[in-house]
Amino acid sequence: MNSQIQTPGFTANKSLLELINHKLLHVDKFSDRILGAKIILKTDKSDKRQNKVCEVNLSVPGDELFAKKESYSFEEAFAQVIDALERQLLDWKSKTTSHKMKLNEIQDPDSSL
């Protein structure tokens, strides 16, 4: 999977980047059809303490999966985003699998007999 990490306004440390790459490898195990990931880590300029924002956009064939979370740290926000994307990825896989099964039934209705 091709990944692109953007950190506008600050430079991410090595341990944060390693954590992101490690967790992306875990997500890649859910589907071999993930084309790429765009990760944006930024600090929200608000007064609240949960101002670390993580946005991830996963590209899959025919669709884009997106999640955005805010937390006290980038690590925690990224972990929450990964959890949300894993659920979305499982839903996407079940939809595409059921769609393929319906297409196969339409193309060859005698195969189920």
Buried (B, 14 or more C-beta within 10 A) or exposed (E): BEBEBEBEEEEBEEEBBEBBEEBBEEBBEBBEBBEEBBBBBBEEEEEEEBBBBBBBBBBBEEEEBEBBBBBEEBBBBBBBBBEBBBEBBEEBBEEBEEEEEEEEEEEEEEEEE
